[in-house]
Amino acid sequence: MDELLKLEVNAQTGEEVVRPYTQEEIDAYNEMLAAEQASKDAAAAQEAAKASAVAKLSALGLTSDEIASLFTNTQAGA
């Protein structure tokens, strides 16, 4: 990976300093990237599970309207 650089700007003087990230900042950045990837992976897995469920329900003879109604977020009595 290329060296990560951070731009720090003093709001009062306008002085700009470009410096390398500290190890702590690099670790935090990598944790953020890992969390973002985990979120994307979870969303993809959920979408794949939904597609599988739709295919199975369709194979059982449910119509697309019936299947869609199963995936609607409605709460009884709310």
Backbone bond lengths (Angstrom), bond angles and torsions (degrees), N, CA, C in turn:
res aa  C-N    CA-C-N  psi(-1)  N-CA   C-N-CA  omega(-1)  CA-C   N-CA-C  phi
1 M - - - 1.454 - - 1.521 108.13 -
2 D 1.325 115.80 141.06 1.455 120.48 175.35 1.518 109.68 -65.29
3 E 1.336 114.47 158.48 1.457 119.17 178.76 1.527 109.69 -65.83
4 L 1.324 115.71 132.39 1.459 120.82 177.84 1.517 108.83 -85.46
5 L 1.324 115.54 130.93 1.452 121.03 -179.79 1.513 110.28 -116.17
6 K 1.312 115.01 147.34 1.460 121.23 -178.75 1.524 108.25 -121.46
7 L 1.318 115.91 132.29 1.454 121.88 175.91 1.517 108.30 -97.71
8 E 1.327 116.29 121.45 1.455 121.30 176.49 1.524 107.32 -113.40
9 V 1.331 116.10 128.80 1.451 121.61 -178.65 1.523 109.01 -119.97
10 N 1.312 116.33 125.80 1.454 121.75 175.38 1.525 106.69 -79.86
11 A 1.325 116.71 115.30 1.465 121.25 -175.06 1.526 111.99 -65.66
12 Q 1.312 117.95 -28.26 1.460 120.48 -177.88 1.524 112.36 -80.33
13 T 1.339 116.09 -40.83 1.468 118.80 -175.67 1.521 113.08 -101.94
14 G 1.339 117.20 -17.82 1.457 120.60 -176.57 1.522 112.51 79.76
15 E 1.329 117.18 2.58 1.463 121.17 -179.93 1.528 109.57 -65.46
16 E 1.326 115.57 133.28 1.456 122.07 179.47 1.517 109.56 -112.02
17 V 1.322 116.08 133.18 1.461 121.96 177.67 1.521 107.25 -128.56
18 V 1.334 115.82 126.25 1.460 121.37 174.88 1.518 106.85 -105.50
19 R 1.325 116.00 125.39 1.459 120.57 -178.15 1.516 109.68 -139.62
20 P 1.329 116.56 156.79 1.465 119.32 175.49 1.522 110.65 -68.22
21 Y 1.334 116.23 151.60 1.461 120.75 174.14 1.524 108.97 -63.67
22 T 1.317 115.96 148.76 1.462 120.95 171.06 1.524 107.83 -78.49
23 Q 1.326 116.33 165.47 1.467 119.55 178.06 1.524 110.66 -60.68
24 E 1.313 117.26 -37.24 1.468 121.50 178.41 1.526 110.75 -62.30
25 E 1.323 117.22 -41.85 1.464 121.08 178.81 1.525 111.21 -68.27
26 I 1.328 116.52 -37.43 1.472 120.58 177.37 1.524 109.94 -64.60
27 D 1.330 116.64 -42.99 1.474 120.68 178.68 1.529 110.72 -61.84
28 A 1.335 116.65 -43.37 1.468 120.64 179.38 1.529 110.34 -64.31
29 Y 1.328 116.87 -40.24 1.469 121.99 178.46 1.532 110.09 -62.49
30 N 1.332 116.33 -45.96 1.470 120.19 179.79 1.528 111.70 -64.94
31 E 1.332 117.78 -36.93 1.463 121.15 176.27 1.525 110.68 -63.95
32 M 1.332 116.44 -40.68 1.461 120.75 178.45 1.531 110.60 -63.39
33 L 1.337 116.17 -43.27 1.469 119.59 178.17 1.528 111.19 -63.05
34 A 1.325 116.67 -41.54 1.468 120.71 -179.81 1.530 110.74 -65.32
35 A 1.329 117.25 -40.67 1.467 120.57 178.77 1.522 110.71 -65.53
36 E 1.321 116.19 -39.67 1.468 120.04 178.37 1.523 110.97 -64.06
37 Q 1.337 116.88 -42.02 1.466 120.50 179.11 1.519 110.71 -66.93
38 A 1.322 117.19 -39.52 1.470 120.88 178.67 1.525 110.62 -62.75
39 S 1.323 116.04 -38.92 1.466 120.28 178.39 1.526 110.78 -65.18
40 K 1.332 116.44 -42.90 1.471 120.44 178.22 1.526 110.64 -64.42
41 D 1.333 116.39 -41.40 1.469 120.61 179.52 1.526 111.04 -63.63
42 A 1.341 116.51 -41.39 1.467 120.55 179.48 1.522 110.77 -64.79
43 A 1.328 116.92 -40.88 1.467 120.45 178.94 1.526 110.41 -64.99
44 A 1.322 117.18 -40.62 1.463 120.74 179.01 1.526 110.85 -65.82
45 A 1.324 116.61 -40.45 1.463 120.27 178.88 1.525 110.83 -65.26
46 Q 1.330 116.48 -39.92 1.463 120.35 178.63 1.526 110.34 -65.45
47 E 1.309 117.01 -40.55 1.465 120.68 179.23 1.531 110.46 -65.83
48 A 1.330 116.60 -39.71 1.466 120.27 178.04 1.531 111.07 -65.81
49 A 1.319 116.82 -39.63 1.470 120.66 178.30 1.525 110.27 -64.86
50 K 1.324 116.58 -39.83 1.471 120.05 178.49 1.524 110.50 -64.69
51 A 1.331 117.00 -43.56 1.464 120.67 179.29 1.527 110.62 -61.78
52 S 1.335 115.98 -40.04 1.457 120.17 178.03 1.526 110.72 -64.03
53 A 1.319 116.33 -43.36 1.469 120.58 179.85 1.528 110.82 -63.28
54 V 1.333 116.37 -42.50 1.466 120.41 179.11 1.532 110.18 -61.53
55 A 1.323 116.81 -43.63 1.467 120.34 179.54 1.526 111.28 -62.27
56 K 1.320 116.84 -41.86 1.468 120.50 -179.70 1.528 111.37 -67.71
57 L 1.332 116.55 -41.57 1.464 119.74 178.46 1.523 110.97 -65.85
58 S 1.312 115.92 -37.69 1.467 120.31 177.85 1.529 109.94 -64.70
59 A 1.330 116.62 -39.95 1.468 120.84 178.99 1.524 111.27 -65.00
60 L 1.338 116.48 -25.77 1.464 120.37 177.64 1.526 111.93 -80.83
61 G 1.338 116.25 -6.41 1.450 119.84 176.17 1.519 115.22 103.27
62 L 1.316 119.08 5.14 1.461 120.07 177.68 1.527 109.63 -72.21
63 T 1.323 116.06 145.36 1.462 120.46 177.25 1.521 109.31 -79.59
64 S 1.328 116.02 166.02 1.464 119.59 179.73 1.532 110.96 -64.04
65 D 1.326 117.51 -33.31 1.469 120.55 176.93 1.527 110.99 -66.70
66 E 1.328 117.01 -41.87 1.459 120.67 178.82 1.531 110.98 -64.67
67 I 1.317 115.33 -41.55 1.468 119.71 179.01 1.527 109.94 -65.80
68 A 1.318 117.24 -44.23 1.464 120.91 179.96 1.519 111.17 -59.96
69 S 1.335 116.41 -37.66 1.463 119.39 -179.19 1.530 111.57 -66.42
70 L 1.318 117.38 -25.52 1.463 120.70 178.39 1.526 112.00 -72.80
71 F 1.325 116.58 -24.91 1.459 120.84 -177.31 1.525 113.26 -100.51
72 T 1.316 116.59 8.67 1.471 119.66 178.59 1.515 108.83 -85.75
73 N 1.307 116.37 137.63 1.475 120.64 179.21 1.509 109.87 -86.18
74 T 1.318 116.22 92.89 1.458 121.29 175.01 1.508 107.54 -126.31
75 Q 1.306 115.79 144.17 1.457 120.23 178.57 1.519 107.79 -119.18
76 A 1.319 115.58 126.71 1.459 120.27 179.47 1.515 109.55 -66.68
77 G 1.309 116.12 135.46 1.441 121.79 176.15 1.508 114.55 79.58
78 A 1.314 117.38 3.85 1.482 118.88 -178.66 1.507 110.04 -94.30
